[in-house]
Amino acid sequence: MSNLSSVPRVDIRAKYRDRLANRDAVVKALNEAGIQARHPYPFAGHELHAFKSLEYHPGTFSVAENWVRQCFSLPIYAEIPIGVIPAPADILNHSVYH
């Protein structure tokens, strides 16, 4: 049997991704509540400077463009304090149903 104490600890974290039409307001509310919500994708792939020579115009890939502008991510990891969990649920519930 190997000695597990010699194995380096790895910090494993995941991101839950979703999308909302009012993403910016929701991300702001989550951050104000101490939840590290982020905009994971600042641009759709075809909007990157590397593809400028292909002359894609806004709307060429509308699904990708909409996803990028609505997508947000929430951290998910085992050490999330139990008391923090209701905050994002309450904020997301309010943003979707009100």
TAMO-V455305 format. One record per residue. RES is the residue in one letter. NEAR is the number of other ideal C-beta (glycine too) atoms within 8 Angstrom. D_LAST is the distance of its C-alpha to the last C-alpha in Angstrom with 1 decimal. Layout:
RES|NEAR|D_LAST ; RES|NEAR|D_LAST
//
This chain:
M|2|56.0 ; S|5|54.6 ; N|5|53.5 ; L|5|49.7 ; S|4|50.0 ; S|5|51.3 ; V|6|48.3 ; P|3|46.0 ; R|4|42.5 ; V|4|39.9 ; D|5|36.4 ; I|6|34.3 ; R|7|30.7 ; A|7|28.4 ; K|10|25.3 ; Y|8|22.3 ; R|9|21.1 ; D|7|18.1 ; R|8|16.4 ; L|11|13.1 ; A|4|13.1 ; N|7|11.6 ; R|13|14.2 ; D|6|15.8 ; A|8|13.0 ; V|14|12.3 ; V|12|16.1 ; K|8|16.6 ; A|10|14.3 ; L|14|16.0 ; N|10|19.4 ; E|6|19.0 ; A|9|18.4 ; G|7|21.7 ; I|12|20.5 ; Q|8|22.5 ; A|11|20.2 ; R|8|22.0 ; H|9|22.2 ; P|8|25.1 ; Y|8|26.3 ; P|4|27.0 ; F|7|28.6 ; A|10|29.1 ; G|8|32.7 ; H|10|34.1 ; E|9|32.9 ; L|8|35.1 ; H|4|38.3 ; A|4|40.4 ; F|10|39.5 ; K|7|39.9 ; S|4|43.2 ; L|6|41.7 ; E|5|40.1 ; Y|8|36.7 ; H|5|34.5 ; P|4|30.7 ; G|6|29.4 ; T|7|32.4 ; F|10|30.3 ; S|7|26.8 ; V|6|25.4 ; A|10|26.6 ; E|12|25.4 ; N|8|21.8 ; W|11|21.9 ; V|12|23.3 ; R|7|20.7 ; Q|10|17.7 ; C|13|19.4 ; F|15|19.1 ; S|11|20.9 ; L|13|20.7 ; P|11|24.0 ; I|8|25.2 ; Y|9|28.5 ; A|4|30.3 ; E|4|30.6 ; I|9|26.9 ; P|6|27.0 ; I|5|25.4 ; G|5|23.6 ; V|10|21.8 ; I|9|20.2 ; P|7|17.3 ; A|11|16.1 ; P|13|15.1 ; A|8|13.6 ; D|8|11.4 ; I|13|10.4 ; L|10|9.9 ; N|8|8.0 ; H|8|5.4 ; S|12|5.9 ; V|7|6.0 ; Y|5|3.8 ; H|4|0.0
//
